[in-house]
Amino acid sequence: LLGLSEAVVHARVQNVQPAADLVTDAPGEPEGHDRIPMEVVTLQVVDRIGGREGGSSTIQLFHTGLSKAPPATEGGRRPPGPPPEGVQRPSSPPALGSADSRTVILSDDPPYRRGEEYVLMLRRGPEVRAGGRTIQTQRVVSPEGRYHVRNGRVEPVSERAEFARQQRGRSLEQMKQVVERGRGNARAPAGPWEQRGP
């Protein structure tokens, strides 16, 4: 994981905004293509642990899914209670609003929430459209490259990789030491959408 990353940061979530869908050809799907919702997560860099020195104090992170759709208890809506006596329940659930129906949450890549802190292993991501402009994003190398920081300790979001499992419960300072020792002079190969430097 460390060898795949170009930078490792400790950062705090400032904002989450929807981005233009990723559209791919998909014969058999409506209109002949598939749409994958995306969003851009803005994070304030607390500390740069490994990789390039300097750089921006904020990161625009590419994230698959929409994590901002309002839950059913917000906006004055409440989950339906039991029907009045003599009224039958509908045979199918009511249709969801557009925001609800487009909420996509992957088990290994849960939503980002404002104020949360993470250690993230990053590399250059794709350019996406959000808020009427094109944004050059960063991306997490894999779900195992994302660690939630709570009370000075790190918790991997996904534990599929042995490295991630080994970090569970470490202090943030211990995690930083692991990253600094492991990075060495490792340099990740350029991704398919990256421009290679001279």
Secondary structure, 3 states (H helix, E strand, C coil): CHHHCCEEEEEEEEEEEEEEEEEEECCCCHHHEEEEEEEEEEEEEEEEEEECCCCCCEEEEEEECECCCCCCCCCCCCCCCCCCCCCCCCCCCCCCCHHHHCCECECCECCCCCCCEEEEEEEEEEEEEECCEEEEEEEECCHHHEEEEECCEEEECCCCCHHHHHHCCCEHHHHHHHHHHHHCCCCCCCCCCCCCCC
